[in-house]
Amino acid sequence: MTDPAWITLARHTALGVTASVSNDDREEANGLLPDAGFCVGQAEFAYVLGATEPHFLEHALNRLYSEVGGHRVVIDDVDLACLPLAAIEVRERAVHPDRPPVRSSGCW
């Protein structure tokens, strides 16, 4: 059995939420992000959810979280823990094994 693909989500003050993908040999994670509303083609980031409005973020992230269940994909979303998104269900957060141990805990 192969390792799951990883989607790493991060806060960005100007772009809203960015996403990067790793270990996606079967292109599962890369297919889920555009379906949830993420755009491609940013020079610095693989995917961008170009909005900071809570209702838009909630809708897109809920769609991504609901779709990921049927795939071998894990979402590392610890950077989003402090977002004030009431409609997103509280769940256990996953951390990518290659993530550096020291992370900024500050919110926007």
C-alpha positions in Angstrom: 0.0 0.0 0.0 1.3 3.4 -0.9 1.5 6.4 1.4 -1.3 8.9 1.1 -0.9 12.2 -0.8 -0.7 15.3 1.4 -2.4 18.7 0.9 -0.7 21.3 3.1 -2.9 24.4 3.7 -1.5 27.7 4.9 -2.8 31.1 5.8 -1.7 34.0 3.6 -2.5 37.6 4.6 -3.1 38.8 1.0 -4.2 35.6 -0.8 -6.4 33.9 1.8 -5.3 30.3 1.9 -2.6 28.6 -0.1 -2.1 24.9 -0.8 0.8 22.7 -1.7 0.7 19.0 -2.6 3.2 16.3 -2.0 3.4 12.5 -2.6 0.5 12.7 -5.1 1.5 9.9 -7.5 -2.1 9.2 -8.5 -3.0 12.8 -8.9 -5.8 12.6 -6.3 -5.0 15.7 -4.3 -4.3 17.8 -7.4 -7.8 17.0 -8.6 -9.5 17.9 -5.4 -8.2 21.4 -5.0 -9.6 23.0 -8.2 -12.9 21.3 -7.5 -13.0 23.1 -4.1 -12.3 26.5 -5.7 -8.5 26.7 -5.5 -6.8 28.4 -8.5 -3.5 27.3 -10.1 -0.8 29.3 -11.7 0.6 31.4 -8.9 4.3 31.8 -9.2 5.1 31.3 -5.5 2.3 28.9 -4.5 0.9 25.8 -6.2 -2.7 26.6 -5.4 -4.5 29.7 -4.0 -7.9 30.2 -2.6 -8.0 33.8 -3.4 -10.4 35.1 -0.8 -10.2 36.2 2.8 -14.0 36.4 3.4 -15.0 33.8 6.0 -18.2 32.6 4.2 -16.2 31.9 1.0 -13.4 30.2 2.9 -15.9 28.1 4.9 -17.7 26.9 1.7 -14.5 26.0 -0.1 -12.8 24.3 2.8 -15.9 22.4 3.7 -16.1 21.2 0.1 -12.5 20.1 0.2 -12.8 18.3 3.6 -16.0 16.5 2.4 -14.4 15.3 -0.8 -11.1 14.1 0.7 -12.8 11.3 2.6 -13.1 9.0 -0.5 -9.4 9.4 -1.4 -6.0 8.5 0.0 -5.3 12.1 0.8 -4.5 13.7 4.2 -4.9 17.5 4.8 -2.3 19.3 7.0 -4.2 22.3 8.1 -2.6 23.2 11.4 -1.9 26.7 10.0 -5.7 27.2 9.7 -6.5 26.3 13.4 -7.0 29.9 14.4 -9.2 31.0 11.5 -12.6 32.1 12.8 -14.6 29.8 10.6 -17.6 28.7 12.6 -19.2 26.4 10.0 -16.2 24.1 9.6 -16.5 21.0 11.8 -13.9 20.6 14.5 -11.8 17.5 13.7 -8.4 16.1 14.5 -5.7 18.0 12.7 -3.0 16.2 10.7 0.6 17.4 10.5 2.7 16.5 7.5 5.7 14.4 8.7 8.2 16.7 6.9 6.8 19.9 8.5 9.5 21.7 10.5 8.9 21.3 14.2 8.9 25.1 14.9 5.9 27.0 13.3 4.5 30.4 13.8 1.4 30.2 15.9 0.3 33.8 15.2 -3.0 34.5 13.5 -3.6 37.1 10.9 
